[in-house]
Amino acid sequence: MHYHLLGICGTAMASLAGMLQTRGHKVTGSDQNVYPPMSTQLEELGIEIMTGYKAENTDVPRDITVVGNAVSRGNPELEEVLNRKLLYRSQAEIVKELFIRGRRSLVVAGTHGKTTTTSIATWLCEVGGLDPSFLVGGIVQNFGSSFRVSDSEYFVIEGDEYDTAYFDKKPKFMHYLPEIAIVNNIEFDHADIYDDLEDIKWEFSRLMNLVPGNGRLICGIDSPVVRDVLAEMEGKLFTKVETFGLSDDARWQARYIDLSGDVTRFTVFRDGSNWGEFETSLIGEFNVRNCLAVIIAADAWGVSKEKIQEALDSFKSVKRRMEVRGTVSGVTVIDDFAHHPTAVEETLKALRMKYDGRRLIAVFEPRSWSSRLAVFQEPYSKAFSYADYVIVAGVYNTSKASELGKVLDVDELVKEIELQGKPSFSYPDADSIVEHLTPELTDGDVVAIMSNGGFGGIHEKLLEVLGKTERA
């Protein structure tokens, strides 16, 4: 069959494109925002991308149009699909029916850490001999891909709480038929589709209620909101619940965490007894929680402790998750996907531990819907506490964001950070940031660039200018 994907460069959509091609289908797509790493993956697969959404793109014969959740009414190509009464489906529907139905599905959900946790789970299942199919919202470096289609009965997928499509406003994770569901944490996010935290709690409670009696619900109770939802669901769940975290009342606990060396070491306790000692090259307490959640899931699927450690030893992380893009003139440039205030704080906290004694410079682009709105104005002012020097870019596409509500006041945010006694600046875009920042950098500096988008190619531009300075 021929599938045409509207919004093909989205992380889930690009992955679906590759999965469909693997199954022998013809795949084409269109998008207006084409940038790595997903555009690179599609190019390597030889999948044709039409740049821009145009009504005439529907002249391309196809059996099914897959509509990404970033595509809304008014999109000229979508409007023509509707006018011509072409068959269309959502990404999540296609994944459910073509790739998950009848398999054993592990769904990884939560406000933070989904991509990393899903990637760890995929690799643990691989090393454990389960040969899983997977779909992850980023490039898993152990596989060099964000997806795989195998012949095994196991499927690992990142469960996004964002809505499915313009015609299906429930979260994507409601489609993924979990045998095992991990809920790492819950916070308010996605202010463009959720009114408040209660809305989000309701959707996660629905996910929890999907897990069958022979499955597992793995919940991180270091998150107060996860605790709240579990309490509200008491007596209503018909599956085995495994709680985890650093909390004393978690069934599975990580204790004796050692973040001081080249690797992170921790001991897993279950029901108060030492269950096993593990280590990982990932940094930060939040990654200990991510690993702990996956250890529980891997154990449920019969992966041995020895194989778990073997997988943790060889795990290569995910692109754009504290990824070192290069070191030039003694300056280390790091790319990270953090955009929620908690994620920004946790990323900087982990980098502060790893690069102790070095100046940590945070460069942040408010690009996600929630980060562009004033709803997180106060939390952002506290999120940069672990940085020594802060630059905040102009709000991405301010006019579009203002349609949803009051926009983040970047100038006010910079002033609030300055009151903490650290240099803080705002510049409108990548080019002006690079122009300002480059002369300020010295040997030993660490630059953490945080955005959930392409950010104008700022990483390459900064490294290029530093290289020219070094050669000069």
N, C-alpha and C positions, 0 to 999 in steps of 0.2 A: 504494500500500500504506500501511498505518498502522503506524508504528513507535512504540513506547512505550519511553522511555529511563529506566532506574533509575540515579539519580545524575546527572541531566541538567545540573546546574550545575558539574560538573567542567569544566576547560578544554577537554579533548579532546571530552568528551561534548556540551557546549554547541555546539562547532564542528560536530560531526557532525549535531546537530539541525538547524542552519542549512543544512548541505550537503544533507541529505535533503529538507528543505523546498524548496530550490532545484530539486531534481530532480522536484518535483511531488508528493512523498509527504506524507501527513498525519503530524504529529509531536506527541506529548504526552510528558510526563515527570513524574517525581517526585524530590524531594530533601528533605533535612532541613536542609542548610546553604545558604541562599539569600542571596548577597551579590554586589555588583559586583566586577569588571566583567562577568562572564558573565551574571549575572541581568539586568543592564541590556540586554545584547545580545539575550537571549531575549525580553525584554519588547518590545523594538523590533521583533522579528520576529513578534510576536503569537503566540508558542508558549505553550500552556497549561502551567503548572507546578503540580502538586499538592504542597502543603507537607506533608512527613512521609511516611514509608513505612507504608502500611496494606494489609492483606490485601484490603479491599474495592476498592482501586484496580484490581485485576485484573478487576473487573467491566467496566471500559472495554474495549470490543472492540478488538483489534489483531491484526495479522498476525505481527509479530515483536517480542519484548521484547529490548532491548539492555541488557545488564548491565554497568554500569561497574565498574572495578577497585576502587572504594572500597566496593562492596557485597559483603558476605560472608554465609555461612550463618548463619541465625538472624534475618536481616532478615525481618520479617513479610511484606513484599510479595514478596520473592524466594521465600520458602517456599511462598506460595500459587501463584506461577508454576510451581514444581516440582510441587506437589500436583495442579494442574490439567493438568500435562503440556503446557504452552504452549511454542511454539517460541521459543528464545532463542539469542542470539549475543553475542559480545563487540564492543566498539567497534572494535577493530583488525581483526577479521574483516570487518566491514561496510565499513570504509574500503578494505581491500585489494581486495575483490571488486567493489564498486560503483564505486570511484573511481580505483584505481591500476592494476589489472590491465590490461595492454596499453599503458600509458603509460610515459614516461621519468621515473623517480622519483629525486629527490634527497632523501636522508635525512640529517638533521643530528643527530648523537649526541654524547655526552660528559657528564661529570658537571656541568660548569658551562657557561653561555653558550649553551645550545641555543636558547632562545626568541629571543634577540637575533640569533644567527647565522642562524637560519631566516628571521627577518624581513628581515634584510639580503639574504639569498639571494633571497627572494621579490621584493623591490623591484628588485634588479639584473636579475632575469629579466624583470620587467615593463618596465623602462626599455629593456632589450635587445630588446624586441619579441617575447618568447616567450609572453606572455599566460598565465602559469602558473595552474593550480589550486593551492590551498595549504591547509594545516592547521597552525596554530601554537598553542602553548600560552599565548597572550596576545593582546591586542588590538594589531594592527599599525596604527600611527597613520596611515600613508600610505593605508591602505584603510578605516580605521575598523572593522575586523572581524578576527576570528581565523581566517577561512576564506574561500575562494572556489571556485566550481565554474565552470570555463571549458570551451571546446570544444577547447583546444589539447592537444597530446600531452605537455605538461610538467606535472609535479606536484612540489611542494616540501613536505616534511613534517618536523615535529620528531619525532625518533626517541627515544622515552622508554625508558629501561632498566628502568622499573618493570614489575611483572608485569601481564599482560593482563586476567585476570579470576580469580575464585575457582576456576574450572574449567580455567584455562590459565595456568600459572605461569611461562611463558617471557616474556621482555621484549616489549613492544609492537613494538619496532623489528624484531623477527624476522618481522613480517607485511608489511613495507612495500616489499618487492621493489626494493631499491636498484639503480639503474644507477650512481649516484654516491653514495658514503657519506662523510660527514665525521665523523671522530672527533677532536674538539678536545682532549680530556683525559680521564683516568680516575683517579678516587680512590674510596676507600671511602665509600659512602653507602647509604641505605635499609636500615638495620640491622634493620628489621622483616621483610625478605624475603631478605637476603643474610647468610650467616654471617661472611664475611670478604672481604678484597680478592681472594683467589683465585677466589671465586665470581663476582665481578663481571668479573674478567679473562676468565674462561671465556665469559661471555655476550658480551662485546665481540669475542672471537675468533670466535665463531659469526657475528656480524654481518659481520665482515670477510670471512668465507668465503662470504657470500651474493653478494658483488659479482661480476658476470659478467665474462668476458674482454674484452668491448667497453666496460667501464665504467671507473670510477676509484675508488680508495680513497685518501682525502685524510686524512693523519694528522699531528696536532700532536706533534712529538717533543720539544717543550719539557717535555712531561709524561713523567716517568720511567717511569710505568706503561705508557703507550702504547708507549714504546721496548721495554719488556719483552715486551709482547704481540706486537709486530712481530718481535722476535727469536725468540720461541717459534713464530711462524707462518712463519718463513723456509722457503722451498721448498714451502709448503703453499697459497700464495695463487695464484690463476690470473687475476689482474687487474693492471692497472698501478697501482703505489703511488706516490703523490706525498707526500713529507714536507714539512712547513712549520714555521716558527717563527722565533725569534730566534737559534736555535742555529747555530753555524758549519757543521755538517754537514747541515743541512736543504737539500733541493733548492730549495725556495722560501723565501727569507728576507726578513724586514722589517728594514731597516737605516736608520740616520740618523733615528731616531724623535725627533720634536720635539713635546713635550707642553706647551710653554711658552705658546703663544698661544691665541687663541679657537678655533682648529681644531687637530687633531692631524695632523701631516705625517709621512709615512714613504716610503721608497723600497723597491720590490720588486726583489729579485735572484733570478734563476733560473739554476741551474748556474754561479753566480759572476758572471753578467753582469747589468748594469742592465736590468731589464725594464720599469720604469715608475715614475713618481712619483705619489703619491696623497695626498689629504687627506680628513678626515672630522670632523664635529662631535662624534662620540663621543669619550669621554675614557678614558684608562687604557690600559696596555700590553695588557691582556686583550682590549680591543676592537680593537686593532691585529691581534692574532692572529685574532679573529673575522672581521675584514674580509679578511685574507690568505687564510683558508680559502675564503671565498666567491669571492674573485677567481679562485682556481684552478678552482673549479667552473664559474664563469661563462665562463672561457676555454675549458674543455672543451666547453661547449655553444655556443661560437662568439660570445659577447658581446664586443664590441670594448672596448679600453682606454678609449676616449672615452666610451662608454656606461656603463662601470663608474664612471668619475669622475662623470658626470652623475647617476648613481643615488646615489652616496655624498654628493654635494652636497645632494640633495633628500630624503635619508632622514630620517624623523622619529622614529625609535626606537620603543619599545614601552611601553605602559602598564605601570606598576609596575617599570620598570627605570630606576633613578635619575631618576624622574619628579618634576619640581617641581610639587607640588600647590598651592602658593601662597606668597606673601610678604606678611606682615602685620606692621606695627610693626618693619620691618627684619629680621624673622626669616623665614628660608627653610625651608619644610617639604618634605622629599623622601620619596617612597615608593619602597621597593626590595624586591624579592622575595628577597633574599639570606637563606639559612638555614644553609647548610653553612659551616663555619669558613673555608675558603678563599675562598668567595664573599663572606663578611662582610669579610674582610681586604682583598680586592681592591676591593670597593666603597668602603670607607673610604679606602683608599690613593688611588683615583682622585679622590674628593671632596676629599681633602686637597690634591691638586695643583690642582684646579679652584678651590677656595675658599681659596687660600693666605693665611694671615694672619688668617683668621676662626676663631672657636671652633666646633669640630665636635662635635656632641652625637649620640651613637649610642643609639638606643632599639631594643632587640631582643626579639622574642617567640620563645621556643623552642616551635615549633608542629609542624614536620614530625616524622615518627616518629623519625628519627635525632637531630634536635636536642633531642628530649625525653629522650634516653637518655644515660647517663654515658659512653658510648663516645667522645664528643668533649669530655669535661670539660677535659682539658689543652689541646687545640687552641683551644678557645674562649677560654681565658685569655690566649692570645697574639693572637687575631684582632682585638682592639680596640685594638691598639697605636697606630693612626693617629688615634684619637678623643681628644678632650680631656676628655670627660665621658660617662659611660656609665650607662644604665639598662637593667636586664634584667627583663622581666616574669616573672610566675610561669609555670611550665611548664603548657602547655595540656593540660587533661584528664589530670591526673596519674594518676588511678586506672586509666585505660585504658592509659597508657604503661607503668605498673608491671607490667602483665601480660607485657610483653616482656623485662623486665630492670630493672636498677638505673637509677633516674631521675636526670637531671642535677641536681646540687646547686647551685641558684641562689645560695644564701647563700655557699657556698664559692667559687663563681665570682666573685662580687662582691668577696670578700676578696682573691682572687688578682689581680684587676684593680687594686684599691686599692694593692697592694704595688708597682705600677708608678708610683705617685705621681700618680694622677688620681682625681678624685671618681667613685665608683661606688656605685649604689644598686639596690635591688630593690623593686618594688611589684607587687601581685598582678594588676592589670588596667589597662585603658585609662583608666578614670575616675580612679583614684588616681594614675596617672602624669601625666595632664594637670594634676591638682590640685597635684601637687608641682612639676612642671616649669615651669609658666607663670610663677610669680613669679621664677624663676631666669633667665629669658630676657632678653637685652638686644639692642639694635640690632646687626645684623651676624652674629648667631648662625645656624648652619646645623644643622638637626635632621634626621638621617637615620633614618627609621623602617623597620626591616627585619623582615619577616614573610612567610610564604608563605600567610597567611590573611587574614581580614577585620580581625583585631586590634581588634575592638570599635568600629570606626569612628573610631579614634584620630586620624587625619589631619584629618577634618572637625571633630572635637571640639576639637582643639588650635587650629586656625585660627579657629574660632568664638569661643573664649575670648580669643584674641589680638585678634580684631576688637572684641570688647566692651571690652577694656582700652584699645585705641587710641581708640575713640569716647569713653570716659570721660575 
